[in-house]
Amino acid sequence: MSTCLWPGDSEMMQEYHNNEWCVVSTDDRYIFEMLTLEGAQAGLSWKIVLSKRSGYKEAFRNFDLEYCANLTDEELLHIRENYLVIKNLKKLQSVSNNAERILTIQQEFGSFSNFLWSYADDKPIINHWKEEAEVPAQTDLSVKISKDLKKRGFKFVGPVIIYSFMQAIGMVDDHITACPYHTENRRG
């Protein structure tokens, strides 16, 4: 069996690929973390974002929704200056904004996970790509989720970001079929 090639020889990227990417999660804290990191990636490489993950966890108290939802612009400026995070202020402001939106959705749907997973009928979409080149950058479903999140006031949730996010939380399995980490190979 051959693994997906995109992690390259980076141990950090391989660790993410092997243990998190396309693995189902219904944990709202983790889902918020992935939404934040995927949004931070806009215009950057995933490797850069992952290298700053511990800085994000420290700055945002392990992605505590209540804490993040109540951050002031002054506190966000402090985070920008004092933590190992992407320094784009709009991306940092989106963390607080999106946390607020998630808290609202939790009240309406019981959890952010319930809201998101309903788009996939509460089960992962298992793709069967032979080559990484077949994996799309976005799909009709990521476009729909993106539009709905934008209507609810979320930031940094374009359809390409949302498709990567769907992979990150396991709504989609885009490992190539020969990869030992593809859902059907993990079961076997």
C-alpha positions in Angstrom: 0.0 0.0 0.0 1.1 3.5 -0.7 0.2 6.5 1.4 -1.0 9.9 0.3 2.0 12.0 -0.9 0.9 15.5 0.3 2.5 15.2 3.8 5.9 14.8 2.2 8.7 14.0 4.6 7.5 16.3 7.4 6.9 14.4 10.6 4.4 17.0 11.7 2.4 16.7 8.4 2.6 12.9 8.5 1.4 12.8 12.1 -1.6 15.0 11.1 -2.3 12.9 8.0 -2.0 9.6 9.8 -4.0 10.4 12.9 -6.4 13.3 12.2 -7.0 14.0 8.6 -10.3 12.6 7.4 -11.0 11.0 10.9 -14.5 11.6 12.0 -14.9 14.1 14.9 -18.1 15.3 16.5 -16.3 17.2 19.3 -17.3 20.9 19.1 -14.0 22.1 20.6 -12.0 20.2 18.0 -14.3 21.2 15.2 -13.8 24.9 16.2 -10.1 24.4 16.3 -10.1 23.0 12.8 -12.4 25.7 11.5 -10.0 28.3 13.0 -6.9 26.7 11.6 -8.4 26.1 8.1 -9.4 29.8 8.1 -6.0 30.8 9.1 -4.6 28.8 6.2 -6.2 31.1 3.6 -3.3 32.1 1.3 -0.8 30.0 3.2 0.4 26.4 3.4 -1.0 23.9 5.8 2.5 23.2 7.0 2.9 26.9 8.2 -0.5 26.7 10.0 0.3 23.4 11.7 3.7 24.7 12.8 1.7 27.4 14.8 -0.9 25.1 16.2 0.5 25.1 19.7 0.6 28.9 19.6 -3.1 29.0 18.7 -3.9 26.5 21.5 -2.1 28.6 24.0 -3.5 31.9 22.8 -7.1 30.7 22.6 -7.1 28.5 25.7 -7.3 25.3 23.8 -10.1 26.8 21.6 -12.4 27.4 24.5 -15.6 28.7 22.8 -16.8 31.0 25.7 -13.3 32.5 26.1 -12.9 33.1 22.4 -16.4 34.5 21.9 -15.7 37.2 24.5 -12.2 38.4 23.3 -11.9 42.1 22.7 -10.0 43.7 19.9 -7.4 44.8 22.4 -7.0 41.2 23.6 -6.7 40.0 20.0 -4.0 42.6 19.3 -2.2 41.3 22.4 -2.5 37.7 21.0 -1.1 38.9 17.7 1.9 40.5 19.3 2.7 37.9 21.9 1.8 34.4 20.5 3.0 32.3 17.7 0.0 32.7 15.5 -0.7 34.0 12.0 -0.5 37.8 12.4 -3.4 38.7 10.2 -5.8 40.7 12.4 -8.9 39.8 10.3 -8.1 36.1 10.7 -7.7 36.6 14.5 -10.9 38.6 14.7 -12.7 35.7 12.9 -11.8 33.4 15.8 -13.9 35.5 18.2 -16.6 36.1 15.7 -16.9 32.4 14.7 -16.9 31.4 18.4 -19.9 33.6 19.0 -21.7 32.2 16.0 -21.0 28.6 17.1 -22.4 29.3 20.6 -25.6 30.5 18.9 -25.8 27.4 16.7 -25.2 25.2 19.8 -28.3 26.7 21.4 -30.3 26.1 18.3 -29.1 22.6 17.3 -27.7 21.2 20.6 -24.1 21.3 19.2 -22.2 22.7 16.3 -21.4 19.1 15.3 -25.2 18.3 15.0 -25.6 21.4 12.7 -22.6 20.5 10.4 -23.1 16.7 10.3 -26.7 17.1 9.2 -25.4 18.3 5.8 -23.8 14.9 5.3 -26.8 12.9 6.7 -24.7 12.3 9.9 -22.2 10.0 8.1 -18.9 10.6 6.4 -18.6 10.8 2.6 -16.0 8.2 1.7 -14.4 9.0 -1.6 -12.4 6.5 -3.7 -9.7 8.5 -5.4 -6.9 6.6 -7.1 -4.6 9.7 -7.3 -4.4 12.8 -5.3 -4.9 14.9 -8.4 -8.5 13.7 -8.5 -9.4 15.3 -5.1 -11.4 18.5 -5.7 -10.7 21.8 -4.1 -14.4 22.3 -3.4 -17.7 20.5 -4.0 -21.4 21.5 -4.3 -21.7 20.6 -0.6 -18.8 22.8 0.5 -20.3 25.6 -1.5 -23.7 25.1 0.3 -22.2 24.9 3.8 -20.0 28.0 3.0 -23.1 30.0 1.9 -25.1 28.9 5.0 -22.2 29.8 7.4 -21.7 33.2 5.7 -25.4 33.9 6.1 -25.0 33.1 9.8 -22.2 35.6 10.0 -19.1 33.3 10.0 -15.8 34.7 8.5 -13.1 32.9 6.5 -15.5 30.1 5.4 -15.2 30.2 1.6 -16.0 26.9 -0.2 -12.4 25.9 -0.6 -11.7 26.5 3.1 -14.9 24.6 4.0 -13.9 21.6 1.8 -10.5 21.4 3.6 -12.4 21.8 6.9 -14.7 18.9 5.9 -11.6 16.8 5.4 -10.2 17.9 8.7 -13.2 16.8 10.7 -13.8 13.6 8.7 -17.0 14.7 7.0 -15.1 13.6 3.9 -12.4 10.9 3.5 -10.1 11.9 0.6 -7.2 9.6 1.3 -6.3 7.8 -1.9 -7.7 4.3 -1.9 -4.2 2.7 -1.7 -3.5 4.7 1.5 -3.5 2.6 4.7 -5.3 5.5 6.4 -8.3 5.4 4.0 -11.5 4.6 6.0 -11.9 1.2 4.3 -8.3 0.2 4.9 -8.4 1.2 8.6 -11.4 -1.2 9.1 -9.6 -4.0 7.3 
